[in-house]
């Protein structure tokens, strides 16, 4: 084939260190556009971003030239540095070291976008841990729960 063609759509979930409830609505109003800009800079298109006080969901089309690990390293490093500089009260802010990544097919795109846009509704009845375990189980990802939260 003369050219490389790819469309890799991912639902990415990661939390604040120790799931500290630190991302206020006011912070999110500025953080999410900043994170979208970081993604654009690595040629990864964001379809939807959202979350709660202790975690973020990104639905993005990953650049065909970048690995998932490298993209998440760039997104998390830049956004945590930005949070520490823009919000002095968060000078010790860090993201949890791990993350969850789930592939999304074109047919599921709208449903995942709606899910991310309606985080407050979903979290009225379940916390981040419950939500994340549901994602892992649906994707049939094997895990040891004692290593999911540290």
Secondary structure, 3 states (H helix, E strand, C coil): CCCCCCCEEEEEEEEEHHHCCCCCHHHHHHHHHHHHHHHHHCCCEEEEEEEECCEEEEEEEECCCCCHHHHHHHHHHHHHHHHHHHCHHHCCCCECCCCEEEECCHHHHHHHHHHHHCHHHHCCCCCHHHHHHHHHHHCCCCCCHHHCCC
